Amino acid sequence: MNENQRSTYKKYALRKAQAISLVNASIILTMKQNLVEKANITLGAVAPVIIHAKKAEEYLLNKELCEEVIAKAGLLASEDASPISDIRSSADYRKKISSILIKRGLNEIFEDKTTEVPEHPVLLWGKSSPNQGNQQKKTRIIDEKTPIETTINGKKVTVFVKTGKSLLQMIREDVGLTGSKEGCGEGECGACTVFLDGVAVMSCLVPASRADGAEIITIEGLSNGEKLHPVQTAFIQEGAVQCGFCTPGFVMSAVKLFEEKSKPNTDEIKMAITGNLCRCTGYYKIVKAIESVVEEG
């Protein structure tokens, strides 16, 4: 952005990570001294596509930010929203949250308290660069009569799957690796976490056809024969394995964290496992297990 521009992004969801937005908002203000020269305000999850809050954008032109102006802009922003009611939220609640997010964002810009993006955030990408894919890779149309040729835990695998299957279903049902679990089927709990081309993904959300030509590692691929991965050993020693259903996802996230950061601090550990839910609520021992790996070097 230019030096005279200020921005913020707000997301409201039921959890901090791997959560679908109830509402999200982006604000970019172009300033001329203390006046708003141009306003770009967009809202997501409140219409079939991302929309501009045009009434709020027009209202802010040539105005100086203050409490009254910010409050009015927030109300106008909600008027452009046309949300639906679903299992996550009612339409009325989404309109209310739209107004609140815009007011919070504008207040952050006004008070110059916008959050800085960490220079090296925890991404669970390891050493991979998923946004820089090989453009030369040939693509194939995958259907029930076309085999998926992939590599899972270092072994070449060829499978035929029904159209519409997820990567998780393929791994469990067609390949027979049942370590990865389906907790929610909506990418919310993280129990199905696997590595796809070096990146931690929720395999319940990935189409099985995406495995074609890819390299996949599941929880079964972390150990070397009878020798467990240090993270797996730590989970056992610290009693971090409870009912065990969520454990594969936590272990996979922790292993990928260590690929990015050799000595993560507690905040980075918590960020790495934010996308994993433990219904036994035993997060303390899980964090302690990962910390013990750091201590062991």
N, C-alpha and C positions, 0 to 999 in steps of 0.2 A: 504493500500500500504506500501511498504518498505520505509525506511527513504531516500533512494537514488532515489526515484521515484517522479516525478512531473506530475500533470495532470490538465486538464481543459476540460470543455464541453461548446460548443457554439451552440445556436439554433437561427436560423433566421426565423421569422414568421411575419405575418402582425399585430399581437398584442402580448401583453405580456403574456397572459394566455389563456387557452382553444383554442389555435390556432394550426392548423396543420402546421408542418414545411415546409418551402420552401426548406431549407437545414438544417441539423444539423451535428455536428462534435464532435468527442471525441478524445482527445490526451493524451497518457500516455508515458512519457519518462523515461527510466531508465538511470541514469547518473553514470559515473565513473569519478570522479573529475569533470572536465569541459566538458568532451566528452560524446556524446550520445552513450551509450552501446547498447540500444535497443529502438526501436520506435514502438508504436502501435497507428495507426491513422485510424479511421473509419469515414465513411460518411453515412448519412441517407437521404432518400428522393431523391436520385440521381440515383437509380437503383431499380430493383424489390425487392432486399433485401439489408440490411446493408452491406456495402463493406469495405474492407481494401484499403487504398491508398498505395498500395505496392511500387510504384515507389518512393514516398516520404519517406516511411519507410526505404527503402534500401539506399536512398541517404543520410539520416541523420546519418547513422551508422558511428561511430568513428569521427564525426565532432563536432566542437564547435559552439554553436549557435551564430550567428551574423546576421546583417541586410541582407547581401548577401545570406547566407545559408537559412535564413527564407523565403526570397522572392522566391528562387529557389524551395524550398520544397512546397510552396503554389501553384506554377505553376504546379509542377509534380502531386500534389494531384488532381487537376482539370482534369488531363488527364485520370485518372482512373474512373471518373464519366461518366455515360451514362444516363443522365436524360431524361425525357419526357417534352413536353410542355402541360400545362393544364390551368385551369381557374386561378390558383394562380401565375403561372410564366412560362416563356418560358424556353426551354432547355438551350439556350445560357446563360440566366441570372443565372440559377442554377449553371452552370459550373463556371461562374465568381464569384458567391457568395461562392462556395466551396473553391476556391483559397483564397478569402479574409478571410473566417472563419479560415482556417488553419494558415494563416499568423498572424491573431489576436491572436489565441490561443498560437502559438509558441512565439509570442512577450510577452504575459502575463507570460509565463513560464520563458522566458529569463530575464524579468525585475522583476520576482518574485512578480507579481501583480495579481495572480489568486484570484478570488472572493471566500471568505469563505462562506460556506453554513450556514445559520442561525441555531442556536442550536434548536430553537423552531419555525419553520416557520408556517405560516398560511396555513393549509391544507384543511379546511372545512370538516374534518373528525369527529369533535366533540370529544367524548370520545371513538369512535370506532377504531378498528384495522383491516381494511379491508384486509390486507395482511396475516392475521392469521385466516383464515376461518376455520369453523368446518369440518375437514376432514371426520368425521363420518356421515355427513348429506347425506341421501339417495337422489339420483338424479332420475328424471323421464323424459321420452321422452314426450315432449309436442307437440301435433299436434291439428288440428281443432276439433278432437273428444275427446280430453283430456282436462278437465277443469283446469284452473289455479286457485289454491287456495292460497289466499294471505290475508294480513291484511292491510287495507288502513285507515289511521286516526283512528286506534283503533278498526275498525270494520272488521269482517271476510267477505271476498268477494270471490265469486266463479264465474268465467267468462269463456266463450269459445271465443277464438279469432282466426282470420285467420292467417295462417302462414305468417311470414314476417312483422307483425305489430310491431311497437315500443311500449315501455312502455308508452310514451306520448299519442299515439293514443288509447291505451287501457284505460288509465285513463280518457281521454276526451270522447271518443266515446262509450265505453262499460260500463264504470262506471258512466259517466255523471258528472264528476268533471271538469269543464271547466276553473278553475282559472289558471292552468298552460298553458302557451301559446306556440305556435310554431312560432318562428320568422324566423328561417333560415332552420331548419331541418338538420343542419350539425354540431351541437355542437359548433357554433361560438358565439351565442348571449346570451345564458344563460337564456332566457325567460322561458324555460321549466324546470328549476331547481326544483328537488324534493329530499327528503331524502330517500335513499334506504339502509335499514339496518344501519341507522345512519350516512350515508355518503351522502354529497351533490353530485348529479350526474346530467348530462344533459340527461333527460329522452328521448329525441328524438334519442339518440344514443344507448339506451339500448333496447335489444330485450324484447318484452312483456313476453316471457317465463321466463325471469330472475326474474319476480315477484313471481313465484311459491315458496311458503314457506317463502317469505320475508315479512318484515315490511316496509311499505311505508307511508310517511307523505307528504301531498301536502299543498299548501297555505291555503286550507280550514281547515286543521287540526291544524293550529297554534292558532286560537282563541278558547276561552272557552265559547261557547254559544254566548251571545251578547258582552262578554268582549274580546276586541282585545288584541293581543300580544303587549307588550310595543314597539316593533319595528314598528308594523303596526300603532300604535297610533302616534309615532314620525313622520312617513312619512306623515301622514295627517296634523299634527300640523305645520310641517316645510314646507309644500307645496311641498314635494318631489314627489308627485303623479302628473304626467303631463298627457300625453295621456293615461297612465296607462298600456300600453301593456307590458312593460318591468318590471313593478313594482313587480309582484309576484316573479320573479327571484332574484331581488335585495333584497327583504325582506327575502327570504329563505337563501341567502348567508349570510346576516347580522345576522340572528338568529343562524346559525351554527357557525359563528365567535364567538358569545358570549358564546357558549358552550365550546370553546377552550380557550378563553381569556376573563376574566371578565371585564377588563379595557383596551381594545385595544387602541393603540395610532393611530394617523392619518395615518401613513404609513401602519400600519397593517390593518386598515379599507380599505384603497385604494387597498391593496393587495387582500383582501377578495372579493372585487367586481370587480377585474380586468377581471374576466371571464364573466361579464355582460355588455351588450351594451345598452345604452340609445340613441335612435335616435333623441330624443328631445334635446340632449346635455345638460341635466340639472344635471350634476354630482355634482355641488357645493351643491345644496340643499339635495341631497341624502347623501353625506358625512356628511353634517351638521345634518341631521336627526339621523344618526347612532351615531355621536358624542354626541348628546343630550341625548341619552339613557345612555351613559357612565356618563354624568354629573348628570343624575337623579339617578344613582346608580342602 
